[in-house]
């Protein structure tokens, strides 16, 4: 046994479990939106814009995505009429992203139905008390500056 509570053994540690849980969550998002042909990565861009983050630079930093990948994804999403680009009035070299009606409907649907379904699938093997404990522990683990924008 280790003195570090997040390191049970070298193969099954907290970092790996968080990574696997994130991958599982992304799988559930992709499955849920597969009929709309929306990937988990595209959905994350949509939900950022929905929540008021309209700068591709900020979104790419939040999603740990390089600028080139973000640019290509934005282009695909514009072609699919999920988002639109507008020139930034303060800096013509930059753009501001906005949802189209189609993108807005997807995000509204997520807020109203998909979130409950995806979280339900994600926590299906937990009791309600275990889910609440997990939320409390992960919230406690994360620095306040990371969780503050979501409160």
N, C-alpha and C positions, 0 to 999 in steps of 0.2 A: 504494500500500500504506500502511496506517495503522500508527502506532506501537502501537496497541491490538490485541493478538492476537485479541480477540473480535470485532473489527469489520473484516471483509474489505471490505465496501462497505456503503453506507447501506441497501440493500434486503435484504441477505442476511447478517444479523449473528447473533451467538450468542444473543441474547435471542429473536429470531424463531425460530431453530432449536429452542431449548428449548421455546418455546410450541407449535410444530408437533408436536414429539415428544410433548408432554403431550396434545395433542388426539388424536394417533394412538393413544396408549395408552388414552385414554378411549373412543375408537371401538372398540378391540379388546375392552375390558371390556364395553361395551354389547352388542356382537355376541355375545360368549361367553355372557352372561347373558340374552340376548333371549328365549329360550324360557321363562325364569322371570319375565319381565317386570320385571327389575331394571335400573335405569339405573346408569351409572357413578357418579353423585352418590350414589344410594342405597347402592350397594355400598361407597363410601368411608365412609359413616356406619356401615354394618354392621361393616366391618373395624376401625374405631376402637373400637367397643364390644367387639368380639372381643378386641382388644388391651388392654382394660382402661380405656379412656377412656369414662366413663359420663355425663359432664356435657354436655348440649346446648350450653352456652355455650362450653366448651373445644373441642368438636368443630367448632362453627361458626367459631371463631377459627382452628383448624388448617386448615380447608377454605376460609377466606376467604369465608364465607357470612354474609349478614346474618341477624339474629335472626328476622325475619319469615319468610324463606325456610326457615330451619332448622325453625321451628315448623310450617310447612305440610308440610314433608317428613316430620317426625316423625309428624304426624297421619296422613298417607297410609300410612306404614310400620306404624303401630299398627293401622290398619284392615285392612291386608294380613297382619296377624299375623306380621310379621317381628321386631318389637321390642315391648316393654312399657315403660310408665312407672311408676315407683314414687316416692312422696314421699321427699324427702331428709330423713332423721331429724334432721339438724343445722339445716336451714333449710326449713321447710314451703313457702316460696315457690318452691323449686327442685325439680326432679325428677332422678331417676337413671334412666338408660336401661339396659335389659338385653335380650339376645337371647331370642327365643322358640326353641323346638325347631327350627322352620322356619328361622329366621335362623342358628342354630348350624350346621345342616346345610349351608347355603349357604357359610358361612365355612370350615367344615371342608373342604368340597369345593374351595374356592379354595386353601387351604393344601396340599391333597394333589394336585390335578390342574390346576386353572385357572391357577394362577400360572405353572407351567412352560409351558403352552400359550400364554398371553398373552405372556410374556417371549420365548418361542420365535418367535412371530409378529413381535414388536416388533424383534427382533434378527436376523431371518431373512437379511438381506442382509449381515450381519457375520460374520467368522470368529470362532472361539472366542477367539483372541488379541485381536482388535479389541474384542469384547464386554468382555473383562477390562480392556483399556486404557480403554475408555469408563467403566466403573465406577470405576476408579482415578482418572481425571481428574475426573469429576463429584464424587466423594467429596473429592478434594483441593480442588476449587473451593468447596465448601460450608463454611460455618463449622462448627466442632465442635459448637456448641450445637444446631445443626439436625440433625446426623447422630447425635449421642450417644443420643437416646432409641430409636433403631432398631438399635443395636449389640447 
